Amino acid sequence: MATMNGQISSEYGNDDRNFDKNSIEAFYAESVIFVTGATGFLGKALLEKLLRSCSRLATIFILIRPKQDQTIDQRYKKLLECSAFDKIRARNPSILNKIYPVKGDVTLPNLGISPEDRMMLQQRVNIVFHSAATVRFDEPLKVAINMNTKGTERIIEFCRGIKNLISIVHVSTAYSNANRLEVEELVYATKVKPSTMIDMCESLDEGTLNMMEKEILENHPNTYTFTKNLAEQIIQDKAKDLPIAIVRPSVVCAAEKEPFPGWVSNVNGLTGIFMEIGRGVIRTMPCNSTLKSDAVPVDYVINTLICAAWYNTIQQNKTLKIYNCTDNCSNRLRWNALRDLVKKHAIESPTKYMLWYPGCTLIANKFMHNFMSITLHIFPAFIADFVLRLLGNKPVMVKHAKRSKRIMEVVNFFGIHEWTFHRENMNHLAKEMQTMKDCNNFNISIEHLNWDMYIHHYMIGIKKYILKENLEALHVARSRLFVLYLVHRLTQISSIFILVSMILHVGH
């Protein structure tokens, strides 16, 4: 692969566009892009950034699968209504017409794309972003393999037919090697080969696979990290001759700046935890408070994807580049500091959906956490539901407590381990970006992130984009906060009084 006078040429195809190779925006001018996973959190942010900052691009085709209750047209229309595009709608709404939906599904042979659409895409597309995946940690192994692993293999097969392919970026996860506490920008092999695992999932029933799951996963905490690792191995084995890069974000969180400070579109990962801590639902977590967290704003990840696709094309070798898109900077927060910031801003900007006064204890010991969970989650939930029934209201607290328990089971592994992610490729990419004319518009360095301000916007973003609250009606939430604070203190005092009484009673 080589670039001469800003003209891209490669053995995979020819792209006759002339561009200023010192500009990311110019690189994407007139390009045709294909995106999987466009309706997800990362996908929406990627579409928005490409359209707003690389507005001269030609077209973005997005793969959309119909759901039971929605056609692809309905999903496409709902996607365009997303709050991520508010800035574009205000400034240049017609640019949204550059997005075209294509019916398909990465879990189906040939991506479920019709022969006509497949031929059209392979004639026109230049750049591919593959972010489609199931991010459920407790997904059955058969489902996760088909989507995350076999789906990646199908994408590679599709890309081989693209006539003018210049770049592919695969979105993985920094925790694809969660069984290792030190992770370099390399592909690590598992005992079970990807091809063997795919064959097993195609030949064995789900019940048999579930019984074998623990042994298959080895030291991986869940099917998500395991199947993402297998996908990386498939890329190394079957796509090393293609212009492809792997980007591994750690925990993807709300936006720092783009499209809006605090923007978020789902409750996966830390967002759901922050929301429930803010609502007073989560009171204790299985976590070693002294370990360092690793969270990255979504706009930082998106800029890395966009820059990785560019560098795929301009670099002079075929080496598979892997980018650990993580926070290994000096200001990386420990879990207790992160918890304190969440509590602080949950109190400063309270939600009207608060159920208890915010506060959360981090406990590394599993036995102690389970005891505290019963004390702070389960027991109070039963009492609250009993009171709600007496008042003629619908009991909801036990339901919330069970949901919190499921969240805790999912994050337990990540709260009691700390990883070191090597970032040589990320640092090199950042250095290359410093020479670009528009480097400030595609920032991939997190080292100057102001965590206090970031969490402030994050908690407001949860209220605005997830809970759909009217931010101007803050007085209602603050009144509720004051009442819950009084109840919280009264409960503490009562608990101390009861405990002292019991001790004195036993003493006599």
N, C-alpha and C positions, 0 to 999 in steps of 0.2 A: 504494500500500500504506500502511496506517495502523494504529495501535494506539490504542484508546480504552478507558480503564479496564481495561487488561489483556486486552481482547478483541481477537482478531486478525481482521482482515477484509482481503480483497484482491480484485482483479478475477479472480484465478485460482480462487477458491473461498472458502468461508467456514468458519472454524474457531471454533465457539461456546464454546471453552474460556475460562474466566476464570482468570487467573494473576497472580501477583506479578511484574511486569515487571522487578523489581530482583533476580531470582533465576534463574540458569541452570537449576537443578533444577526450579523451578516451571514454567519455560517448556516443559520436556520432559514434564511430568506429563500423562498420558492421551494422549500423542502416539503415532502409529503410524509406524514408521520402516522404510524400505526400504534395504538395504545390498547393494551389489555388491562382490565381492572380499573377502568376509567370511572366507574360509579362508586369506587371506594374512597376512603379518606385521602390517601396519597394520590390516587388518580384524579380526583377533582382539583387538588392543589396543583398538580402537574399541568392539566389542561389550562387552568387559569393563568399560570405563570407563562406558559408558552404563548398563549394568545395575547397577553398584555405586554410582555417584554420582547417577544419575537413576532410581532404582528405582520411581518412580511412573509411568514410561512404560507405555503399554498393551501394545504388541507390537513386536517387531523381525522383519520378514521378511527373509530372506537368500537371495540368488540363488545356487544351487549347480548346477554342471554335472556330470553323471556322467563318470567317467573309465573307461578301458578295463578296469581291474581293480577299480573301486569304483562302487557305486550312490550316489545322492545320500543315501540313508538311512545308508549306511556312512560317507560323508564327514561327514555331519551328526553322527553319533555320535562319530567321531574328533575333530571340532572341539570338542565339549563336553568331551572328555577332556583338552584342552590344559591345560598347567600355568598358563596365564594366568588360568584360572578357579579356581585353588586357594583363593584368599581368599574368593570367593563360595561355593564348595562348603562351606567351613568355617563361614561365617556365615549364609547364606541360600540354600541350594541350589535351593529351589523357584523362585527368580526366573529360573533358566535355562530354565524352561518358557515364558518369554515369547519365546524365539527359535523361529521357525518356518521350515523350509526350503521354498523354492519351486524347482522344477526349471526351469532355464533356462540360457542361454548368450549372452553379449553378442556372440559372433561369428555368431549366427544371426539371420535375419529375425524381427522382433517379439520379440527377445531369447530366442527359443526357448521362450517361456512359452505355456502352453495358453490358449485363449480364456476358459475359466472362471477360471483364476488371474489372468489379465490384468484381467478385469472386477472381480474381488474386490479386487485391489490398488488399482486406480484409484478404487474407491469408498472405500477405507479409509485409504490412505497420506496422511501430511501432509508428511513430511520424507524426502529422498533423499540418501544418501551414495554417490557413485560412485567406487570405488577399484579396480575390476577393471582389470587391465592386464597385459601381458606385460612383465616388467622385465629380460628377457634383452637385453643390449646387442647381441648378434650374431644376433638373430632375423632370419630372412629378411624382406625388405621387405613382401612380400605378406601374411605372417602378422601382422606388427606393425601394418600399416595396418588390416587387418580388425578386430583386437582393440582397439587403442588409439584409432584415429581413427574408423573406421566404427562401432565399438562405442559411442563417445560420441554419435555422431549417433543411433543407435538408442535410447539412454537419453533423449535430448531428445524424440524422438518419443513415447516411452512417457510421459514426464512431462507432455506436453501433454494427455494424456487423464485425468490425475489430477484429481478433482473438488475436493478440498480441499487443494491443494498450497500450502504456505507457505514452503518453503525447499529448495534443492538445493545441495549442495557437491560440486564436482568436484575430485578429487585429481590434480594435475599434478606437475611437478617443476621445481625452480629451474633445472635444466639444459635446459629446453625451448628455451632460447635460448643454448645452450652456444657458439654461434658468435659471441656478443657478450660482451665482458669486463665490460661495464657493463650491468646489467639493471634496468630500472624495472618497476613493477607495471602493465605494459601488455601487450597482445597484439601480437606482432610478426609481420608477414606474411613469407611465403617467396615465392620466385620462382614456384614451382609451386603453384597453388591446391589446397586440399584436395579439391575436387570432381574436378579433373583427375587428381589422384593416385589417388583412389578408382576412377575410370573406368579408368585405366591398369592398376591391380592386378586389376580384374575382367576386362579384355580381353586382357592379355598373360600369357604363361606365366612361370613362376618363373625359368627360365634367362635369358630376355630381360631381365627386371627386374634380376636380379643383375648382368648386364653393364652396365646403365645406372645401377646404384646409386650409384656414386661421384659421377657428374655430378648425379644427383637430389638427393643429400644436401647438395650445396654444401659448406659448411664445418662441417656437423654431424658429430660424431665417430662416430655410430652411428644405427641405425634407431630406437632407443628415444627419444632426445631429439627426433629429427625428427618422429616420429609423434605425440608428445605436444604438440609445437608445433602441428601440424595440427589436433589435437583442440581446442586453445584457440581457434584461428581459427574452427572450426565453432561453438563456443559463442558467440563474439562475433557471428557472422553469423546464427545460427539460434535463439539462446536469449536474446538481449539483452532481450526483453520478459518473460522468466521471472525469478523470484526466485532467482538463481543466483550463486554465488561460486566462484572458483578459488583453491585453496590449493596453493602451490608449495614443498614441503619440499626442502631440499638432501639431503645424504646421511643417511638415516634409520638411526639406530644403536640400541643397546640402551637399555632404560628407565633413567632416572635414579632414579625412585622407584616408579612404578606400572606394572603391578600389583605388581612386586617390583624392587628395585635389581638391575640387570644382566640383567633378563629379555630374552630374544631367542629367536626361533623359526626363523630360517633363517641361511644362511651367505652371503647376498648382500652386496655392497658391502664396507664396511670390516670387517664381522664375519668374513668368510672370510679376509681378509688378516691381521687380528689373530690369528685362530686359528692360521694357518700360520706366522706369525712366532713365536708362542708355542711351537709344536711344533718350531721350528728348520728348517722346510721352506723357507720364503722367507728367503733370505740377502741378496738385493739387489733393489731396486725402481727403476723409472724414475721419478724424482721430484726436483723441485727443492726441496731441504730448507728453503730460506729463505722459500718461499711459504707463505701461510696456508691451512690446511685449512678446511672448512666442514661440520661434522657437527652433527646435532641429535638429541637423545634422542627415542625414539618417543612417550613420554608428552607431551612438549612439542607434538609434531605433532598428536596426538589431541585435546588440549585446544584447539588452534587450530581444528580441524575443528568441534568442538562449539560453540565460541564464534562461529565464522563463520556457522553455520546460524542461531544465535540473532540475530546482528546483521543478517543478511539480512532477517529478519522485522520487526525494530523500527526499522530505518532508514527515513527518509521519502522516499527516491528510488529510482529504478530503475537507477542506475548499476551496471555490472558491477564488482564488487569483486574484485581480485586481491591475494593475500597472499603475499609472498615470505617463507616460513617458514624463515628461515636464521639463521646465527650471525654477525651483524655487530657483535658486542660487543667491548669493549676487551680481553677475556680470550681472544679467538679464538687458537687455537694454530697455530704454524707446524708444518710436517710433521716437522721434526727433533725438536721437543719432544714431539709426539704419539708418534713412534716410540720415544723414550726412555722415555716412560711405559709403553708397551706392553711393552717389554723388561723394565723394572723389575718390573712386576707379573706378568709371565710367569715371572720368576725367583723372586719372593716366593711365588707360588701356582702352582707348576709343574703341568703335566698329565702323567699317566702315559703318555700317547700321544706324548710328546716323542721326536723322532727325532734331533735334534742340539741342541746348546746354543744358546739363543736369541740372535739378533743379526742386524741387518739394515742394509745400507749403502744410502743413498739417492743415486742417481746421475742427474743430469739429462741427461748426454750419452748419446745412444742407442747409439753405437758402444761406449763404455766399459761401458755397462750390459750389452750383449750379450756382451762379452768376459767380464765378471765373472759373468754368468749361466752361461756355459759352464764357467767355472772353479769356481764355488761350487754350481751346481745339477746340470748335466748330467754332467760328468766324475765327481764324487763319487758320483752316483747309479749310474752304470755299475759303479764299483768296489764299492759297497755291495751291489748286486744279485749281482755275481760271488761275493762272500763269502757271501751268503745261499744261493746255489745250492750252494756247496761244503759248507755246513752242513746242506743238505737242507731249507732253508726256501723259502717262496714269495718270489720277487723282487718288490718293491713300489716301490723308490725311483725308478726311471725313470718309473713311472706318476705318482708324486707330483711329480716334476720337470716333467713335461709339463703337469700340472694347474696348477702354479705359473706356467708360461710362459703359459698361456691367461689366467690372472688378470692377469698383468702387461700383456698385450696389451689387455685390457679397460680397465684403470685408467690406462694410460699418458697419455692425453690430459688426464685430470683431475689428474695429479700434476705436470704441467709448465705448468699455467695457473692463474691466480688471478682470481676474479670479484668484482666489487662489486655487491651486490644492494641496491637501494633498498628501504626498508621503511616508507614513509609510512603505508600502510594498516595494516600490522602494528602500528606504533607507536600509531596512532589506536585500533585495536581494543583494545590493551593499556590505553590510557587510559580507554576506555569500560568496560572490565572492572573497573577500580579502584572503580567506584561500586556494583558488585554485592555483595550480601550474602555470596555464596559464592565470591568471587573467588579466595580462597586454595586452593579445591578445583579450580580450573581455571586453573592458572598457565600463562601463555604467554610468560613472560620468562625468557630463558636467561642473563641477565647475571651471576647469582650462582652459576653452576654451578662446583663445585669439581672441576676436571678430574682431579686426582690421585685423589680418592676415586671419581670416576666410572669411570675406567679400571680401578681396583682391582675394583669391582663388575662391570665389563664382562668382565674376564678370568675371574672366578669364574663369571659367568653363562654364558660359553661352555662352561666345564667342566661346569656343572650341566645346562644346558638343551640344548646341542648335542652334547657328547661323552658325556653321561649318566654322568658319573663320580660315585663316592661321595666326597663332600668330606671325610669323616672319615678316609679312607685317604691322607692327604697324605704320610705318611712313605714310602710306596712311590714316589710321584712324586719326592720329594726325594732319595731314594737313586739313582734313575735320573738325576736332574739332576746329582748329584755325579760319577757315572761319566762322563756325557757332557761335563762340564766338564773332567775329566782328559784325555779323548780329544781334546777341542777344543784344549787347551793343548799336548798332545803333537804334534798335527797342525801347529799353528802353529810350534812349535820345529823340527819336522822340515822344514817347508817353508822356513824361514829357513836351516837348515843346507844343504839341497839347493841353494838359490839362491846362497848364498855359495860353495859348492863349484863350482858351474857358472861363476861369475864368475872364481874363481881359476884354474879349468881353462882358460878362454878367455884369461886374462892370460898364461899360460905357453905 
